[in-house]
């Protein structure tokens, strides 16, 4: 799921991301794209709820590479 659609689909699923998590994830993903000069879009993979911290997982898909390349990133919540 693209990061843009998180705000529309989150409340419908019943276990969506909070406003703080969504906005923090969008800013962190944009910052990572700029730092690493990533092309393509960032996609939300999911949220892993741990005992001490939660993790938000995203990936970048580069469709312009010879073989489509995925890079995964995580953020601590």
C-alpha positions in Angstrom: 0.0 0.0 0.0 1.4 3.4 -0.9 2.0 5.8 2.0 -0.5 8.2 0.5 -3.4 5.9 1.1 -2.6 5.2 4.8 -4.8 8.0 6.1 -7.8 6.8 4.1 -7.6 3.0 4.8 -6.2 3.0 8.4 -9.4 3.7 10.3 -11.4 1.2 8.2 -9.2 -1.7 9.2 -9.7 -1.1 12.9 -6.0 -1.3 13.7 -4.7 1.6 11.7 -1.8 3.8 12.5 -2.3 6.8 14.7 -2.0 10.3 13.3 1.5 10.7 14.9 2.7 7.4 13.5 1.4 8.2 10.0 2.9 11.7 9.8 6.2 10.5 11.3 6.4 7.7 8.8 5.7 10.0 5.9 8.4 12.4 7.0 11.0 9.7 7.7 10.3 8.0 4.3 10.7 11.3 2.4 13.9 12.0 4.3 15.2 8.5 3.5 14.3 9.0 -0.2 16.2 12.3 -0.3 19.3 11.0 1.5 19.7 7.9 -0.6 18.4 9.5 -3.9 15.8 6.8 -4.3 13.6 6.6 -7.3 10.2 5.0 -7.3 7.7 5.0 -4.5 7.7 4.1 -0.8 5.2 1.4 0.2 3.9 0.6 3.6 4.5 -3.1 4.5 3.1 -3.3 8.0 3.5 -2.7 11.7 5.1 -5.2 14.0 4.1 -4.8 17.6 6.8 -5.8 20.0 7.0 -6.1 23.8 9.1 -3.0 24.3 8.8 -1.2 20.9 6.8 -1.2 17.7 8.3 -1.2 14.2 6.9 0.3 11.1 8.2 -1.4 7.9 8.3 0.2 4.5 10.0 -0.7 1.2 11.1 1.2 -1.9 10.5 -0.4 -5.2 12.7 0.8 -8.1 10.9 -0.1 -11.3 13.6 1.5 -13.5 16.4 -1.0 -12.5 17.2 -3.9 -14.9 15.6 -6.2 -12.3 13.0 -4.6 -10.0 14.8 -3.8 -6.8 13.3 -3.6 -3.3 14.9 -2.0 -0.3 13.3 -2.4 3.1 13.4 0.2 5.9 12.1 0.2 9.4 11.3 2.9 12.0 11.0 2.5 15.7 7.7 3.9 17.2 
